[in-house]
Amino acid sequence: MLTQVAKFSPMYGVEILAAEADVRASFSLADKYDLGGPPGAFQEVQFRVTVQSRASREAVAQLCLHAERACHAGQSFRLPVPTRLEVSLNGEPLSLDGGPS
């Protein structure tokens, strides 16, 4: 999201003096270690953004709302995204279902 904050800050007239992001996620390790329980997907992701600026609170809030909408990572966590795994071994496709690819 910081990239988007920097990209859109001129549009909102917000001079960024400093900015940082802290991203945290919670998840269960049970499925990872075959212990049963919930899958290993994130159960929650938190983006904490700290901005230092002389701009008004309203301008920074509008900037951050726009940056959040434009953040591909944040949007990908928020909305279901189809994923696909393709594996190759020594340059040849590798089937993961036990049969030939």
C-alpha positions as CSV (number, residue, x, y, z in Angstrom):
1,M,0.0,0.0,0.0
2,L,2.9,2.3,0.6
3,T,3.7,2.4,-3.1
4,Q,0.2,3.6,-3.8
5,V,0.4,6.2,-1.0
6,A,3.5,7.6,-2.7
7,K,2.0,7.4,-6.1
8,F,-1.2,9.3,-5.3
9,S,0.1,11.8,-2.7
10,P,0.7,14.6,-5.3
11,M,-2.9,14.1,-6.5
12,Y,-4.2,14.9,-3.0
13,G,-1.6,17.6,-2.2
14,V,-0.2,15.5,0.6
15,E,3.5,15.8,1.2
16,I,4.7,12.5,2.8
17,L,7.5,13.2,5.3
18,A,7.8,9.5,6.4
19,A,5.6,6.4,6.0
20,E,5.9,2.8,7.0
21,A,3.7,-0.2,6.9
22,D,3.4,-3.2,9.2
23,V,1.6,-6.2,7.9
24,R,0.5,-9.0,10.2
25,A,-1.5,-12.2,9.6
26,S,-3.0,-14.8,11.8
27,F,-3.3,-18.4,10.7
28,S,-3.4,-22.0,12.1
29,L,-0.4,-24.3,11.7
30,A,-2.6,-27.4,12.2
31,D,-3.1,-28.3,8.5
32,K,0.6,-27.6,7.7
33,Y,1.7,-30.3,10.1
34,D,-1.2,-32.8,9.3
35,L,-2.7,-32.2,12.8
36,G,-6.2,-31.7,11.5
37,G,-8.0,-28.5,12.0
38,P,-8.5,-25.5,9.8
39,P,-6.6,-25.0,6.6
40,G,-3.4,-22.9,6.7
41,A,-4.9,-19.9,4.9
42,F,-4.7,-16.6,6.7
43,Q,-7.6,-16.1,9.0
44,E,-7.0,-12.3,9.2
45,V,-4.5,-9.9,7.6
46,Q,-3.9,-6.5,9.2
47,F,-2.2,-3.6,7.3
48,R,-1.1,-0.9,9.7
49,V,0.2,2.2,7.9
50,T,1.9,5.1,9.7
51,V,2.2,8.4,7.9
52,Q,4.0,11.6,8.9
53,S,2.8,14.7,7.0
54,R,1.8,18.3,7.5
55,A,-1.3,17.7,5.4
56,S,-4.8,17.8,7.0
57,R,-6.2,14.6,8.5
58,E,-9.0,14.7,5.9
59,A,-6.5,14.8,3.0
60,V,-4.4,12.0,4.4
61,A,-7.5,9.9,5.0
62,Q,-8.7,10.4,1.4
63,L,-5.2,9.5,0.1
64,C,-5.1,6.3,2.2
65,L,-8.6,5.3,1.1
66,H,-7.6,5.7,-2.6
67,A,-4.3,3.9,-2.0
68,E,-6.0,1.0,-0.3
69,R,-8.4,0.6,-3.3
70,A,-5.5,0.6,-5.6
71,C,-3.4,-1.9,-3.7
72,H,-3.4,-5.2,-5.5
73,A,-2.1,-7.1,-2.5
74,G,-4.9,-5.8,-0.2
75,Q,-7.6,-6.4,-2.8
76,S,-6.3,-9.9,-3.4
77,F,-6.6,-10.7,0.3
78,R,-10.1,-9.2,0.4
79,L,-11.6,-10.9,-2.7
80,P,-11.4,-14.6,-3.6
81,V,-8.7,-15.1,-6.3
82,P,-8.5,-18.3,-8.3
83,T,-5.0,-19.8,-8.0
84,R,-3.3,-22.5,-10.0
85,L,-0.2,-24.5,-9.2
86,E,1.9,-25.8,-12.1
87,V,5.1,-27.7,-11.4
88,S,7.9,-28.8,-13.8
89,L,10.7,-31.3,-13.1
90,N,13.8,-31.1,-15.3
91,G,11.9,-29.0,-17.8
92,E,8.9,-31.3,-18.1
93,P,5.5,-30.8,-16.6
94,L,5.0,-32.8,-13.4
95,S,1.6,-34.1,-12.5
96,L,0.7,-33.9,-8.9
97,D,-2.2,-36.3,-9.1
98,G,0.0,-39.4,-9.6
99,G,-0.7,-39.7,-13.3
100,P,1.2,-38.4,-16.4
101,S,0.7,-34.7,-17.3
